[in-house]
Amino acid sequence: MPKIGTENLDPGNWITRDAELDYEERMLEVQRQIAELQELHLQIRDRTALLWTLTIIFGGGLGFSLACIIAQAVRLGGFNLEVSTINILAGATLGEVAGLLGIVYSALFKK
């Protein structure tokens, strides 16, 4: 009979012990995979929240800039801004559009 330490084990106990060790190893691997998936889920949730926040901020700024430019173009209700202010708004609008495109690009094509 094989002997481990002070135990005398018969062949049936070896099979049971090997099966229990395999089961424990598989359970540890499953727990590790579950922890990885939970971490990945948290990262995705954080990125999604950041994307929504940036989209709302950039979208609001873009909407405001375009509303000012359109109001200036049609002279809505006597709306009148200096040309330099309109140029600054137009530049900011281009920057916002570039920022939104960068966010979308990084979200879609990030490896």
Summary of the structure (lengths in Angstrom):
residues: 111
radius of gyration: 31.6
end to end distance: 56.3
largest distance: 102.3
contacts: 239
relative contact order: 0.07
helix: 85%
strand: 4%
